């Protein structure tokens, strides 16, 4: 491959990543796969090998937010982390962990608070929510375990002006989850870690996970 071709492909990947970032920040596209596919169609890209990976899109999303949402996004991120802390305190018996964009620091106005819970019996969680008179909806989602996909319970809570999505896993999932490498950000944060983010120096959104 010539240098000019390599440079052109690299620029195209970056363009797709930036379009995907804008779709997530401004149009509420929730996941990287949907965003990159929509971006590719908008750019007329047919070569799927040139699609950016999730890390490239996340980097573009951070750049976009710093350029165009530098006032509103940190405030909204902090609010979502505060919501996460309140819910995690209420659900402490179910070993909650924060995941997703509210953890990574890229959450925007369309983002949910995503929590993983680790329970022996999902019915205990349902009974807890009913007894607390929380309004919620039950569904399922697919997750990958090893080389196969399993369906697990998923619960959606509408609290204040935020949506909280609970993915209900079992204790084996907690024990067997892969740890990130030293050069990767954390994939989960416990209550104390989220509280520490809110006390961190990067006001008003709080600290970002270390990269």
C-alpha positions in Angstrom: 0.0 0.0 0.0 1.4 3.4 -1.0 1.9 6.2 1.6 -0.8 8.3 -0.1 -3.3 5.4 0.1 -2.5 4.7 3.7 -2.9 8.4 4.5 -6.2 8.6 2.6 -7.5 5.5 4.4 -6.5 6.9 7.8 -8.2 10.2 7.1 -11.3 8.4 6.0 -11.4 6.4 9.2 -11.0 9.6 11.2 -13.8 11.2 9.2 -16.1 8.3 10.0 -15.2 8.3 13.6 -16.0 12.0 13.8 -19.3 11.7 12.1 -20.2 8.8 14.5 -19.2 10.9 17.4 -21.5 13.8 16.3 -24.4 11.3 15.9 -23.9 10.1 19.4 -23.4 13.6 20.9 -26.2 15.4 19.1 -28.7 12.8 17.8 -28.8 10.4 20.7 -27.4 7.3 18.9 -26.7 5.0 21.8 -24.0 2.6 20.7 -20.8 2.6 18.7 -21.9 -0.1 16.2 -25.0 1.8 15.2 -23.2 5.1 15.1 -20.3 3.9 12.9 -22.7 2.2 10.5 -24.8 5.3 10.1 -21.7 7.4 9.7 -20.4 5.1 7.0 -23.7 5.4 5.0 -23.6 9.2 5.3 -20.0 9.2 4.0 -20.8 6.7 1.2 -18.2 4.2 2.5 -18.5 0.7 1.2 -15.3 -0.8 2.5 -16.1 -2.2 5.9 -12.4 -2.7 6.6 -12.1 1.1 7.0 -14.6 1.5 9.8 -13.0 2.9 13.0 -13.0 0.8 16.1 -14.8 1.8 19.3 -11.7 3.3 20.8 -11.3 5.7 17.8 -14.9 6.7 18.1 -14.6 7.3 21.8 -11.6 9.5 21.2 -13.5 11.5 18.6 -16.5 11.8 20.9 -14.2 13.3 23.6 -12.8 15.8 21.1 -16.3 16.7 19.9 -17.6 17.3 23.5 -14.5 19.4 24.4 -15.1 21.5 21.3 -18.8 21.9 21.2 -20.2 20.9 24.5 -17.5 22.0 26.9 -20.0 23.8 29.2 -23.1 21.5 29.2 -21.6 18.0 29.0 -19.5 18.1 32.2 -22.5 19.3 34.1 -24.7 16.6 32.7 -22.1 14.0 33.4 -21.8 15.1 37.0 -25.6 14.9 37.4 -25.7 11.3 36.0 -22.8 10.3 38.3 -24.8 11.7 41.3 -27.8 9.7 40.2 -25.6 6.6 39.9 -24.3 7.2 43.5 -27.8 7.5 44.9 -29.1 4.4 43.2 -25.9 2.4 44.0 -26.4 3.3 47.7 -30.0 2.1 47.6 -29.0 -1.2 45.8 -25.9 -1.8 47.9 -27.0 -5.4 48.8 -26.9 -6.3 45.1 -23.2 -5.3 44.6 -23.8 -2.6 42.0 -21.0 -1.5 39.6 -21.1 1.5 37.2 -20.3 0.8 33.6 -20.6 2.5 30.2 -20.4 6.2 29.2 -21.1 7.6 32.7 -18.1 5.8 33.9 -15.8 6.6 31.0 -16.8 10.3 31.0 -18.4 10.5 27.6 -22.1 10.5 28.7 -24.2 13.2 27.2 -27.8 14.4 27.3 -29.2 11.2 25.8 -27.2 8.7 28.0 -28.5 6.2 30.5 -26.8 5.4 33.8 -25.8 1.8 33.3 -25.3 -0.4 36.3 -24.4 -4.1 36.6 -25.9 -6.0 39.6 -24.6 -9.3 40.8 -27.3 -11.4 42.5 -28.0 -15.0 43.3 -31.7 -14.7 42.7 -33.1 -12.0 40.4 -36.5 -12.3 42.1 -35.0 -10.8 45.2 -34.2 -7.7 43.3 -37.7 -7.4 41.8 -39.2 -7.8 45.3 -36.9 -5.1 46.6 -38.0 -2.7 43.9 -41.7 -3.5 44.4 -41.4 -3.0 48.2 -39.7 0.4 47.6 -42.5 1.3 45.2 -40.0 2.2 42.5 -41.5 2.3 39.0 -39.6 0.0 36.6 -39.9 -2.0 33.5 -38.5 -5.5 33.0 -36.9 -6.9 29.8 -33.9 -9.0 28.8 -30.7 -8.4 27.0 -28.1 -10.7 25.4 -24.5 -10.8 26.8 -21.6 -12.9 25.7 -20.4 -15.6 28.1 -17.4 -17.3 26.6 -18.2 -18.5 23.1 -22.0 -18.1 23.4 -24.7 -15.6 24.0 -27.1 -15.7 27.0 -30.1 -13.7 27.9 -30.1 -12.0 31.3 -32.7 -9.8 33.0 -32.6 -6.1 32.4 -34.5 -3.5 34.4 -35.1 0.1 33.5 -35.8 2.8 36.1 -36.9 6.4 35.4 -35.6 8.5 38.2 -35.8 12.3 38.2 -34.8 13.3 34.6 -32.4 10.3 34.1 -32.9 6.7 33.0 -31.1 4.0 34.9 -30.6 0.6 33.2 -29.8 -2.3 35.5 -28.2 -5.4 33.9 -28.8 -8.3 36.3 -25.9 -10.8 36.4 -25.0 -13.7 38.7 -22.1 -14.0 41.1 -20.1 -16.1 38.7 -20.1 -13.2 36.2 -18.6 -11.0 38.8 -15.9 -13.5 39.7 -15.0 -14.5 36.1 -15.0 -11.1 34.5 -11.7 -10.3 32.7 -9.6 -7.5 34.2 -8.5 -4.7 31.9 -4.8 -4.5 30.9 -2.7 -1.9 32.6 -3.1 0.5 29.6 -6.9 0.2 29.6 -9.4 2.2 31.7 -11.5 0.4 34.3 -14.5 -1.4 33.0 -16.5 -1.2 36.2 -16.5 1.1 39.2 -17.9 0.4 42.7 -19.7 3.0 44.8 -16.6 4.2 46.6 -14.8 4.8 43.2 -17.7 6.7 41.8 -17.9 8.9 44.9 -14.2 9.5 44.5 -14.8 10.7 40.9 -17.2 13.3 42.1 -14.7 14.6 44.6 -11.9 14.7 42.0 -10.2 17.8 40.5 -12.0 17.9 37.1 -15.0 20.0 38.1 -17.8 19.9 37.5 -17.9 16.4 36.0 -15.4 14.9 38.4 -12.4 12.7 37.6 -12.2 10.5 34.6 -11.0 7.0 34.9 -7.3 6.8 34.5 -6.2 5.9 31.0 
